Amino acid sequence: MTENLTAKKSKINRIGGYILRIVSIADSSGKILSYVLKPHQVEFRLQDVLSDTVKWRIN
């Protein structure tokens, strides 16, 4: 059983506080078989930068 699977399209969503790219996997007829979740990027907030700066100054 050999099937030709392709990544049909992807979209970006926030799930559980994380930014993920959702890629749909389709067979040769175009029917969507499954979805794959991939981490998309890392977010930096001002609070993260300030806490790292304070930690750096203490050490």
Contacts in CASP RR format, 6 or more apart in sequence:
PFRMAT RR
TARGET T0000
AUTHOR 0000-0000-0000
METHOD contacts of the structure
MODEL  1
MTENLTAKKSKINRIGGYILRIVSIADSSGKILSYVLKPHQVEFRLQDVL
SDTVKWRIN
3 27 0 8 1.000
3 28 0 8 1.000
4 27 0 8 1.000
4 28 0 8 1.000
5 25 0 8 1.000
5 26 0 8 1.000
5 27 0 8 1.000
5 28 0 8 1.000
5 33 0 8 1.000
6 25 0 8 1.000
6 26 0 8 1.000
6 28 0 8 1.000
7 23 0 8 1.000
7 24 0 8 1.000
7 25 0 8 1.000
7 26 0 8 1.000
7 36 0 8 1.000
8 23 0 8 1.000
8 24 0 8 1.000
8 25 0 8 1.000
8 26 0 8 1.000
8 30 0 8 1.000
8 32 0 8 1.000
9 23 0 8 1.000
9 24 0 8 1.000
10 21 0 8 1.000
10 22 0 8 1.000
10 23 0 8 1.000
10 24 0 8 1.000
11 21 0 8 1.000
11 22 0 8 1.000
12 19 0 8 1.000
12 20 0 8 1.000
12 21 0 8 1.000
12 22 0 8 1.000
12 40 0 8 1.000
13 19 0 8 1.000
13 20 0 8 1.000
13 22 0 8 1.000
14 20 0 8 1.000
15 37 0 8 1.000
18 39 0 8 1.000
19 39 0 8 1.000
19 40 0 8 1.000
19 41 0 8 1.000
19 43 0 8 1.000
20 37 0 8 1.000
20 38 0 8 1.000
20 39 0 8 1.000
20 40 0 8 1.000
21 37 0 8 1.000
21 38 0 8 1.000
21 39 0 8 1.000
21 40 0 8 1.000
22 35 0 8 1.000
22 36 0 8 1.000
22 37 0 8 1.000
23 35 0 8 1.000
23 36 0 8 1.000
23 37 0 8 1.000
23 38 0 8 1.000
24 32 0 8 1.000
24 34 0 8 1.000
24 35 0 8 1.000
25 32 0 8 1.000
25 33 0 8 1.000
25 34 0 8 1.000
25 35 0 8 1.000
25 36 0 8 1.000
26 32 0 8 1.000
26 33 0 8 1.000
27 33 0 8 1.000
END
